[in-house]
Amino acid sequence: MTVAVWLGTPEAERHFDPQRLSEADRHRYSVLRGNRSRQEFAVSRALRAAALRGRQEPSSLSHSGGWAAVAYGPPDCRIGVDIEWTRARNLLALAKFAYDPAEIELLESLADAERERVFYALWTLKESMAKALGVPLLSATRQCVFALRDGEWFGSAPISEPWIALSFQPRPEMALAVVVIGPRSLATISTVEWPPQQAAAWLPVARIAGNAPR
């Protein structure tokens, strides 16, 4: 079975139906304050409803900057997805707090534009891995380590199962990553944007396979 990654645009809010929410999500929505928080919640839940259509496959959800992403796949897999809009911030200071020394050294070696692209690729890969593993984000940022050498990406994570991690740049200032853990982690990945539903060809940044069968 294919692992699917859907990207929801802000227009997805028009398809949001509060009556279709679970009891837990209905409560979350009722206590949200601020237009942006409520809008992102609406986009993410409308996207999940459109992508899964009532199915119960393992899935993961993320939102940023009014957009959302959802990934789902076979029942014997664990999945994590993360989406981030880039913004001006002290990237090296953040990396020195949370990243592995080798990753910090990599970022220090890059020019500003490439440093931003790699920083957000690393961040979304780590957050996706945290979701797939079910561990706190700070644990994943330090224990899941990724490297870029001669244009090729490598990675390690505290897990013995096969896994695959992919990073994309769906928009010039957006980073999106998905991690799939399990025996079918090397399954085909499909990418979709919605609404309207259409196949997407996003700029690939990294593809990393860990513990792959020999």
GITA-V425212 format. One record per residue. N is the residue number from 1. PSI is psi as a letter, one per 30 degrees, with the letter a starting at -180 (none if undefined). D_CENTER is the distance of its C-alpha to the mean C-alpha in Angstrom with 1 decimal. Layout:
BEGIN
((N;PSI;D_CENTER) (N;PSI;D_CENTER))
END
This chain:
BEGIN
((1;k;19.6) (2;k;16.8) (3;k;13.1) (4;k;12.1) (5;j;9.1) (6;k;10.5) (7;k;10.2) (8;k;12.8) (9;l;15.1) (10;f;17.3) (11;f;20.0) (12;f;18.3) (13;f;20.0) (14;f;23.3) (15;g;22.3) (16;k;21.6) (17;j;24.3) (18;f;24.6) (19;f;27.1) (20;g;24.5) (21;l;22.5) (22;l;22.9) (23;e;25.3) (24;e;22.6) (25;e;20.5) (26;e;23.8) (27;e;24.7) (28;e;21.4) (29;e;22.0) (30;f;25.6) (31;f;25.2) (32;k;22.7) (33;k;24.4) (34;k;23.8) (35;e;23.2) (36;e;19.7) (37;e;18.5) (38;e;20.2) (39;e;19.1) (40;e;15.3) (41;e;16.1) (42;e;18.2) (43;e;15.7) (44;e;13.0) (45;e;15.8) (46;e;17.5) (47;e;14.5) (48;e;14.1) (49;e;17.9) (50;e;18.0) (51;e;15.5) (52;f;16.9) (53;h;20.5) (54;f;21.6) (55;l;20.4) (56;g;19.4) (57;l;16.9) (58;k;14.3) (59;l;11.3) (60;k;8.3) (61;k;7.9) (62;l;6.6) (63;l;9.0) (64;k;10.5) (65;h;13.8) (66;f;14.9) (67;l;12.2) (68;l;9.7) (69;k;7.2) (70;k;8.1) (71;k;8.2) (72;l;11.5) (73;a;14.0) (74;l;17.3) (75;f;18.7) (76;g;19.1) (77;l;15.5) (78;k;12.9) (79;k;9.3) (80;k;6.1) (81;k;2.8) (82;k;2.1) (83;k;4.8) (84;k;8.0) (85;k;11.5) (86;l;13.7) (87;l;16.9) (88;k;20.0) (89;l;19.9) (90;i;21.5) (91;e;18.9) (92;e;21.3) (93;e;22.3) (94;e;18.8) (95;e;18.3) (96;f;21.7) (97;e;20.9) (98;f;17.8) (99;l;17.5) (100;k;19.7) (101;e;22.9) (102;e;22.2) (103;e;19.0) (104;e;21.1) (105;e;23.8) (106;e;21.6) (107;e;20.4) (108;f;24.1) (109;f;25.2) (110;l;23.3) (111;l;24.5) (112;e;22.9) (113;e;21.0) (114;e;19.6) (115;e;19.0) (116;e;16.7) (117;e;14.7) (118;e;14.5) (119;e;13.9) (120;f;10.7) (121;e;9.6) (122;e;10.7) (123;e;9.2) (124;e;5.5) (125;e;6.7) (126;e;8.7) (127;e;6.9) (128;e;4.9) (129;e;8.5) (130;e;10.0) (131;e;8.8) (132;e;10.0) (133;f;13.0) (134;h;13.8) (135;l;14.8) (136;k;15.0) (137;e;12.6) (138;e;15.7) (139;e;16.5) (140;e;13.4) (141;f;13.7) (142;f;17.3) (143;f;17.3) (144;j;14.5) (145;k;15.9) (146;k;15.1) (147;k;17.9) (148;j;18.8) (149;k;22.5) (150;h;24.4) (151;g;21.5) (152;k;20.0) (153;k;17.0) (154;l;17.6) (155;l;16.0) (156;k;17.3) (157;l;16.2) (158;i;18.6) (159;k;18.7) (160;f;21.2) (161;l;19.5) (162;k;18.2) (163;l;14.5) (164;k;12.5) (165;k;9.5) (166;k;8.8) (167;k;8.0) (168;l;9.2) (169;i;11.1) (170;f;11.7) (171;l;14.0) (172;e;16.1) (173;h;14.6) (174;k;10.9) (175;k;8.1) (176;k;4.9) (177;l;3.8) (178;k;4.6) (179;k;7.4) (180;k;10.6) (181;k;13.6) (182;l;17.0) (183;f;20.0) (184;h;18.5) (185;f;15.3) (186;g;16.7) (187;l;17.0) (188;k;16.6) (189;k;13.3) (190;k;14.1) (191;k;12.4) (192;k;13.9) (193;k;14.5) (194;k;16.4) (195;l;19.0) (196;l;21.0) (197;k;19.3) (198;k;19.2) (199;k;17.8) (200;k;15.7) (201;i;16.2) (202;l;13.6) (203;j;14.6) (204;k;13.4) (205;e;12.9) (206;k;12.7) (207;j;13.2) (208;k;14.1) (209;k;16.0) (210;k;17.2) (211;h;20.3) (212;k;20.9) (213;k;24.3) (214;none;27.1))
END
